[in-house]
Amino acid sequence: MAWTAEKKAVLAVTTLGAFLAPFMGSSVNVALPRIAAEFSLGAVTLSWFAMAYMLAAAAFLLPAGALSDRHGRKRMFSAGLALYAAASIGVCAAGSVGFLLGLRVIQGLGGAMMFGTSAAILTSVFPAGERGRMLGWNVAAVYTGLTLGPVIGGLLTARFGWRSLFLINAGLAAAAWAGLRAGIRSEWKHAQDGPFDLAGALFSMSSLAALMIGFSKLPAAAGIVLVFAGLSGIAGFVFLETRTPHPLLDMNLFRRNRVFAFSNLAALMHYAATAAVAFLLSLYLQTVKGMNPAQAGMALAAQPLVMAVLSPVTGLLSDRIPPRTLASLGMAVSSLGLIGLALAGRDTAVGFIVACLLVLGLGFAFFSSPNTNAVMGSVEPRRMGVASAILGTMRLTGQMGSMGFAVLLIALFMGSRSLSAETIPAFLVAQRTAFAVCAGLCFAGIFASQARGAQGRA
């Protein structure tokens, strides 16, 4: 592989961009009690500190990807970094809850502008045969952020306060922006027919927003109504796009591109099956096993650590082995990890839980990079921004659905009772049920992964 200065700059900038959001999210989780105390926030309002970012990012991903195809992926990525850095600095000066949440929304918009373009930029620069390895490094950066976030976040919060986390993130975003402006001269955009589909963009954003807010409110009646409204809106969006001369999302990507359609379906199923693991196990380790937050965090770090180490390796393998083979193997391994967790009870050794997390990390490593390689290698250059954005939307929607399902089960088995020694048996039933269903979903995803066909090689 011939390494040009621009290739090095592209890899460095997109990798740093991929690190930012997961590092921010996982580090801020440690600081939430300090933020709640300073602003006198209740649990519901505090949950919106994380939700506001995720909601804005998910809703704007598809429009951001489509706009990057039209106006330039470097331009969109650069604007996203600048917006993210500015909002991070603003959070440090926030004096009210409304201002704080508004800035988190702006951060989410900046994040979407990065997520919707980073994989597309890498795919534009690195050809098939090199792409998988580079995407592997990009994925590894995500999991490195998840691994380091709680550790560094805890140290910074204890010593310098929670605002230091946002200053660090602003500095990293500014460094990535400077590197992009100095080291990347090329631009990647493709002329699109007709005007931008503003109606489709608004339809998709409002439908996804309703769906994700609904997931967060389950099992309340309002949550059920919003989920139904979101799903109905998505169905309406599909109907609208099939009848729009210049759609935001060309449905032929799904109808005529088997690799693209089933790779995205596999991603949705895998994230829906695995995203609630950390949430459930955090409660299990601290309440059932009596661990403190630091000990629980160390145990939970086993999964993203394996993912960070192995993702570059599996990305490289996906340049040589059909991605569907590796991704299907990954889903099978993840299913085994989830089955193991479904067996966990009050007396299960912590070592067994960590072993299951290591298996899950291995499955994720075999799935994520190869599946991304398959998606990005299955579309023509002019649609790479949209393809990257759709894959990101599948990830976030799966994550929110997984969390909503876990909360729904806890509510069904425990009602409104808080988690305590008396409710541990009910919680364990809810947890076992969740992991058993998720294992079944992940196993079913193997067939979706295989259904993409032998042309799944990027």
NORLIN-V56018 format. One record per run of one state. SS is the DSSP state (@ for helix, = for strand, . for the rest). FROM is the first residue (numbers start at 1). LEN is the number of residues. If there is no record, write none. Layout:
ss=[SS;SS]
from=[FROM;FROM]
len=[LEN;LEN]
//
This chain:
ss=[.;@;.;@;.;@;.;@;.;@;.;@;.;@;.;@;.;@;.;@;.;@;.;@;.;@;.;@;.;@;.;@;.;@;.]
from=[1;5;40;43;72;73;93;97;126;131;161;163;184;198;218;221;243;252;256;258;275;277;289;293;318;323;343;350;378;381;415;424;451;454;457]
len=[4;35;3;29;1;20;4;29;5;30;2;21;14;20;3;22;9;4;2;17;2;12;4;25;5;20;7;28;3;34;9;27;3;3;2]
//
